[in-house]
Amino acid sequence: MAAEVTGVNPQMLRVYEQKGLLKPYRTEGGTRRYSDQELDRIGEIATLLAIGLNLAGVEEVLRLRAENHRLQREVDRLRGRAPETSSDRRSGRASRVDPRG
């Protein structure tokens, strides 16, 4: 079913899984079940391959994207917890974290 939806043949889907690019849910019988996120990821992989990356390059791009998302969540978390200074409390302004450090 995933092969039909994405246009990627089943053998390539197995290769993507072997490389760790996909982690489909497995039923008790061993059938692969792909979530909407996995189907989107298959599309990302196909796009990256189409522009000339090999699987190692695709793996690196996906790793860097995941790291970027993790770092952005951390920045957002830190911004939300930045302590107010006394002058901020007097003026009613919220303090801000300078992303440059």
Phi, psi and omega in degrees: 000314180298323179297319179293317183293320186264341184081009179258131185290154184303325180297319178292324177299321177294321178297315179301320179293317179299324179282353180084011180281336179229149176222073181292152174292143177247132175284172178301329179277358177093002179289136179281136175236122183259130176282171175300323178296319178295320179296321176297320180295322176300319177297318177299315180299313180300319179296315180295322176294322181294332179272002172112000177284150171269178183297326177295320178293319177299315179302317181293317178299314180296322177296316180294321176298316180298318179295320178299316178297318179298315180294322179295320176298321179295317177299314179300318179297315181294322177296324180289339182252007182298128181290145176280146174272166181297323179291328176295319180295320180293321183272349181083008179273145173277143177285156179234149176263128178283118183294346179276356177109000000 
